[in-house]
Amino acid sequence: MEDVAEELNVKLPQVRALVKSGELKAIQIGGRGMWRVEREALEEYIQQRYAQAREDLAQGSDLD
């Protein structure tokens, strides 16, 4: 999930929080409790964030 954190420009605990909340889809693989975020799930999350940003701007939110 380090690669996901890097791509989203956030820290690993934030990625874990997104997965735990269900905002970012992930699967647990292997016997060591490793988590994997598929490229498609990451792209879906990013597109949802863009859609939310457009909606916020349309409702008059500032860019701050």
N, C-alpha and C positions, 0 to 999 in steps of 0.2 A: 504494500500500500504506500510505500515511500514514493514510488513513481507517481501515484495519484496525487499525493500531497504536493509534489514538485510541480505537476501540471496545473493544479489549482492554485498554486502559490500560497499554500497554507501549511501549517505544521501537522504532523502525524496525528496528534490527539484530536484535532478538528476533523480529520478524515474519519477517525474512529467514531466520533460523536455523530457524524452524518450517517454512517453505516448503522450505528445503534438506534438512531431515531427513525431509520427507514427512508430517509431522504435520498440516500445513495445505496443502490442495490449492490450487494456483495454475497459471495458464497464462501463457506468455510471448506477448505480442502486439506487433505492429508491428515495424518494422525497427530500432528503437532499444533493444531489449532490455527493454522495459517489462513488468512483471508485473502480473497481475490476479487478484484473489481474488473469485470469484463469491459472492454473498450466500448461496447455498445451501451452499457449502463452508465459509463462515465459521460459519453456524448449526450445521452438522454438527460442526465442531471444538468449538464452545461446548458443544453437547449431550454430546459425548464427555468434556469436562472436568467437566461436572456429574455424569455417570455415574461417573467416576473418583473424584470427591470423595465421592459417596454410598458407594461401595465402601470407600474409605479410612476413612470415619467408621464404617461397619458393622464394620470390622475393629479398631476401637478407636483410630484415629489422633486426635490432639489437633487442635484448631482453630488452633493456633499456626503 
